[in-house]
Amino acid sequence: QSQEIGEATGETMSDEIENEEGAGTVAQIVAPNGETVVKSDVTGVATITHAATERGVYIVEVRPARRGYYHIDIE
């Protein structure tokens, strides 16, 4: 699953991922240029953050290791 977020240069995005089933999940933030700027393995709850280095649409992607439930909060 992915979520698009419009950000201005210098703004910081903070994304909390909760993996309710406890299975491994990969969460990442992809910059407007297609580069992965943050990537994290998540088991349980984790927060990933990134200060935007360019204006545009950033994509938060979550890839669960197996079928289950997860929740994303974006601030």
Secondary structure, DSSP 8 states (H G I E B T S, - for coil): -EEEEEE-TT-EEEEEEEETT---EEEEEE-TTS-EEEEEEESSEEEEEEE-SSSEEEEEEEEESSS--EEEEE-
